[in-house]
Amino acid sequence: MQVPQLVKGIESRLSITPIRTTDWELTLAGNFTYIDNRVEEIAEGLDELSLATYGGTTGSYAVKGEKFPVIKGIGYLRDPEGRIIVDRITGYPKNTEGLINLGAAMPTHTMGLNLTLSYKDLTFYTSAEYRTGNYIFNNGAGSFDFSGSGINTVAYNRERFVIPNSSYWDEATQSYIANTNITTYDGGSDYWTMGPGRGDVDQTYITSAAFWKLREMSLSYNLPKSLLASQRVIKNARISAQGRNLFLWTPSTNVYTDPEYSDGNGSSNGNAVGLTGLGQTPPSRYLGFSVMLTF
């Protein structure tokens, strides 16, 4: 099904060569893209369409009037000030009864940077990219927490703690009070592995999908013509070493994986971005060497 979208944005590119001599040449290039795409219409009587989901609920959706696509799932119940509402007795968080919008899955801002530096027959090239404005749902993260291997499970040394930015309902004042002293009933396995209240709250595993990535780096050398003069078969020869997906920087909240690592809930749905799982090969760093000959 085609989902009509309203797309607004800009695309720009700039390339300059500040150095160009007989032996040296330096070229710097950059591009910037801003995209705000929203769903205008899906079908008569249909305001949302699931693109790919886990268990038929949490997943990637096209929602009329929202950005395309968005991640929907169970969230934390919050008070009017945006604080997580906790149970006054157990200190455990309360959850929404249905799915809520947990964030856009496609980046709104993308920036790329390229550098090419040549000295005679030797050329160095590198490219980097920055993306932001989107979120990712880490479906496999619950398995890490359940087994106790997730880094989150040691955030408070597995002791009882006050859930940050939380509140509780106070009958005496008939209002929500900032929680400063009601700790979780348990800070160990009971809290970190429990389903209702944490593990089943999809918002627990929503993180920013922003990143800086060093996409590619290469060093190549064109063999001088003088080395090929003794034969007539090879006209040009180049040897090079390259690496791809070399380094990645993400916000501290993303302790899971490369945000470009798209699971699509295993359905291979190209529109179902913003989802990751444990059912496919993790992102890899590639290193290579090549020889190019022209006859």
C-alpha positions in Angstrom: 0.0 0.0 0.0 1.3 3.4 -0.9 1.1 6.0 1.9 0.8 9.6 0.6 3.2 11.8 2.4 3.9 15.5 2.6 7.6 16.1 2.4 9.3 19.4 3.3 13.0 20.0 3.5 16.2 21.3 2.0 19.3 19.6 0.5 22.6 21.5 0.1 26.1 20.7 -0.9 29.4 22.6 -0.9 32.8 21.6 -2.3 36.0 23.6 -2.2 39.6 23.0 -3.2 41.7 25.3 -1.2 45.0 23.7 -2.3 46.0 22.8 -5.8 49.6 22.8 -6.9 51.8 20.6 -9.1 52.2 18.0 -6.3 49.4 18.7 -3.8 45.6 18.9 -4.0 43.1 19.2 -1.1 39.4 19.0 -1.6 36.8 19.5 1.2 33.1 18.8 0.7 30.0 18.7 2.8 26.3 18.2 2.5 23.3 19.0 4.7 19.8 17.6 4.5 16.7 18.6 6.5 13.5 16.5 5.9 10.1 16.8 7.6 7.9 14.2 6.0 4.4 13.5 7.4 1.6 11.2 6.5 -1.3 13.0 4.8 -3.6 10.1 4.2 -3.6 6.3 4.4 -7.1 5.1 3.3 -10.7 6.0 3.9 -11.6 5.2 7.5 -8.0 4.2 8.3 -5.8 6.6 10.3 -2.8 4.3 11.0 -1.1 1.4 9.4 1.4 -1.0 11.0 4.5 -1.5 8.9 6.2 -4.1 11.1 5.5 -5.1 14.7 6.7 -7.4 17.4 3.8 -9.6 18.6 1.4 -7.5 16.6 1.7 -4.4 18.8 5.0 -2.6 19.3 6.7 -1.5 16.1 6.9 0.9 13.2 3.7 2.7 12.1 2.4 5.1 9.6 0.0 7.5 11.4 -2.1 10.2 9.7 -0.7 13.6 10.6 2.5 12.3 12.1 6.0 11.9 10.8 6.7 8.9 8.7 7.2 6.4 10.3 6.8 6.6 14.1 7.5 4.0 16.8 4.6 3.0 18.9 4.6 1.0 22.1 3.7 0.9 25.8 5.0 3.9 27.7 5.4 5.1 31.3 2.3 6.8 32.7 3.2 10.4 33.4 1.8 13.3 35.4 1.0 16.7 33.8 4.6 17.8 34.4 6.0 14.8 32.5 7.2 12.9 35.5 6.9 9.1 35.7 4.1 8.1 38.1 5.1 5.4 40.6 3.2 3.3 43.1 3.4 4.9 46.5 4.0 1.5 48.1 6.3 -0.3 45.8 8.0 2.6 44.1 7.5 0.8 40.8 6.4 2.8 37.7 2.9 2.7 36.2 2.3 2.1 32.5 0.0 3.3 29.8 -2.9 1.1 29.0 -2.4 1.3 25.2 0.3 2.1 22.7 1.6 5.7 22.5 3.9 7.5 20.0 7.4 7.0 21.2 9.2 9.0 18.5 10.0 9.4 14.8 12.1 6.7 13.3 13.6 8.7 10.4 16.3 11.4 11.0 15.3 15.0 10.3 18.9 16.3 10.0 21.7 14.6 8.1 25.2 16.0 7.5 28.1 14.5 5.5 31.7 15.5 5.4 34.4 14.4 2.9 38.1 15.0 2.6 40.4 14.1 -0.3 44.1 14.8 0.0 46.5 14.0 -2.8 50.3 14.2 -3.1 51.6 13.2 -6.5 50.4 9.6 -7.0 49.3 9.1 -3.3 45.7 9.8 -2.3 44.0 9.8 1.1 40.2 9.9 1.3 37.8 9.9 4.3 34.1 10.5 4.8 31.9 11.0 7.9 28.2 11.4 8.6 26.0 12.8 11.3 22.3 12.0 11.8 19.9 13.2 14.5 16.2 13.9 15.2 15.1 10.2 15.3 14.7 7.3 17.8 15.2 3.6 17.8 13.5 0.7 19.7 16.0 -1.9 20.9 13.9 -5.0 21.1 16.7 -7.3 22.2 17.6 -5.1 25.2 15.0 -6.8 27.4 16.9 -10.1 27.0 20.0 -8.4 28.3 18.2 -7.1 31.4 16.4 -10.4 32.0 19.7 -12.3 32.1 21.4 -9.7 34.2 24.0 -9.0 31.5 22.7 -5.5 30.5 24.7 -2.6 31.7 21.5 -1.0 33.0 21.1 -3.6 35.6 24.1 -2.3 37.5 23.1 1.3 37.3 22.4 1.5 41.1 24.6 -1.4 42.2 21.4 -3.5 42.2 20.2 -1.7 45.3 16.8 0.0 45.9 16.7 3.4 44.4 14.3 6.3 43.6 13.2 6.3 40.0 14.5 9.6 38.5 12.0 12.3 37.6 9.1 10.4 39.2 6.1 11.4 41.3 3.2 9.8 43.1 -0.4 10.7 43.9 -1.0 12.3 47.2 -4.5 11.9 48.5 -4.1 14.7 51.1 -3.3 17.4 48.6 -5.1 15.7 45.7 -2.0 16.2 43.5 1.1 14.6 42.2 4.1 15.0 44.6 7.7 14.9 43.4 9.2 11.5 44.5 12.3 12.0 46.6 12.2 9.1 49.0 10.0 6.2 47.8 12.5 3.6 46.5 11.8 0.6 44.4 10.6 -2.4 46.4 13.6 -4.3 45.0 16.7 -3.1 43.1 17.9 -6.6 42.1 16.5 -9.2 39.8 12.9 -8.5 40.8 13.0 -5.0 39.3 15.3 -5.4 36.4 13.7 -8.6 35.1 10.1 -8.0 35.8 7.7 -7.7 33.0 4.8 -5.4 34.0 6.3 -2.2 35.2 9.6 -2.3 33.3 10.5 -5.1 30.8 7.1 -4.8 29.1 7.4 -1.0 28.9 8.7 -0.4 25.4 9.7 3.1 26.3 12.4 1.6 28.6 14.3 0.6 25.4 13.8 3.7 23.3 17.0 5.6 22.7 18.1 8.4 20.5 19.2 7.2 17.1 21.6 10.1 16.6 25.2 9.2 15.7 28.5 10.4 14.2 30.0 7.7 12.0 33.4 7.5 10.2 32.0 5.8 7.2 35.1 5.3 5.1 38.8 5.8 4.9 41.1 4.8 2.1 44.7 5.2 1.0 45.6 4.6 -2.7 48.7 4.8 -4.8 49.0 5.0 -8.5 52.1 3.3 -9.7 54.3 5.7 -11.7 54.2 5.2 -15.5 58.0 4.6 -15.4 57.4 1.3 -13.5 55.1 0.1 -16.3 57.2 1.3 -19.2 59.0 -2.0 -19.5 55.8 -3.8 -20.6 52.9 -2.9 -22.9 50.0 -4.9 -21.3 49.2 -2.9 -18.2 48.5 0.8 -18.9 47.6 1.9 -15.3 47.9 0.2 -11.9 46.5 1.3 -8.5 46.8 -0.4 -5.1 44.7 0.7 -2.2 43.7 -0.1 1.4 40.3 0.8 2.7 38.1 0.5 5.7 34.3 1.0 6.1 32.1 1.5 9.1 35.2 2.2 11.1 34.1 4.3 14.1 30.8 5.2 15.7 29.9 7.8 18.3 26.4 7.7 19.9 24.6 9.4 22.9 25.4 7.8 26.2 21.8 6.5 26.4 22.4 4.2 23.5 24.3 1.3 25.0 23.0 -1.2 22.5 23.9 -1.0 18.8 24.4 1.0 15.6 21.2 2.9 15.0 21.5 2.0 11.3 21.1 -1.6 12.3 17.5 -2.1 11.2 15.7 -5.3 12.1 12.4 -4.5 10.5 11.2 -7.1 13.1 12.6 -9.7 10.7 10.1 -9.1 8.0 12.6 -7.4 5.6 10.2 -4.5 5.4 12.1 -1.5 4.0 9.7 1.0 5.5 9.9 -0.5 9.0 12.9 1.5 10.2 13.8 2.3 13.8 13.7 -1.3 15.1 16.5 -3.6 16.2 16.6 -7.2 17.5 18.8 -10.1 18.1 17.9 -12.2 15.0 20.4 -10.9 12.6 24.2 -10.4 12.2 25.4 -7.3 14.1 26.9 -4.3 12.3 30.5 -5.0 11.1 33.7 -3.1 10.4 35.1 -3.8 7.0 38.9 -3.7 6.2 40.1 -4.5 2.7 42.9 -4.3 0.1 42.6 -4.0 -3.6 44.6 -3.9 -6.8 43.1 -2.2 -9.9 44.7 -2.8 -13.3 43.9 -1.1 -16.6 44.9 -3.0 -19.7 
